[in-house]
């Protein structure tokens, strides 16, 4: 998704013209699912819920650029995973809006149990890791949580946010393996196939939450570099 799709992350209220009769604009909430900005461990280590991992220099720049673009329309709230890489991203985004981020366990990283902290090279040689990636709907990390449990808690967080922020725009700063299964759920396909969705650091996926359900407006949108918009 490129900068031309910026309208999809904008105000949830229609600005005139033909009304989409399939939408309940009284209760709709525009939800922006944001993956935390870049950190050194991404692509190298399965950090999971490891504490003390911070944004790197590139990630700080990504968060600032994202905050700049999202500032074009107001956010009613910014919810964030408890982990530092999300809280730091959320702090930049929320600070630009003049609000405080709200920590939510519902959007916490997947509990990877015994895999936490292992390198990708170490994981690639494990049969249980291969099983996890071939059948996410059935497998479970050793001592960790299943994807069904991740989706259940994340959907609960979305429902709470939608109830609190009807006709408003809300950002959720979370993790790749929380955002992808949520989107798979809304798009109606199995979490075994969610690898078809690319979710980059500091990207935005937009969802409208209605009383009847939700619809996905865009996936993996990233701001253009400064000076190009």
ABEGO torsion letter per residue (X at the ends): XBAAAAAAABBABBAEEBBBAABBAAABBBBBBBBBBBBAABGABBAEABBGBBBBAAAAAAAAAAAAAAAABBBABBBBBABAAAAAAAAAAAAAAGBBBBBBAAABBBBAEAABGBBAAAAAABAAAAAAAABAAABBBBGBBBAAAAAAAAAAAAAAAAAABBGBBBBBBBBAAAAAAAAAAAAGBBAAAAAABBBBBGBBBBBBBBAAEBBBABBGBBBBBBGAX
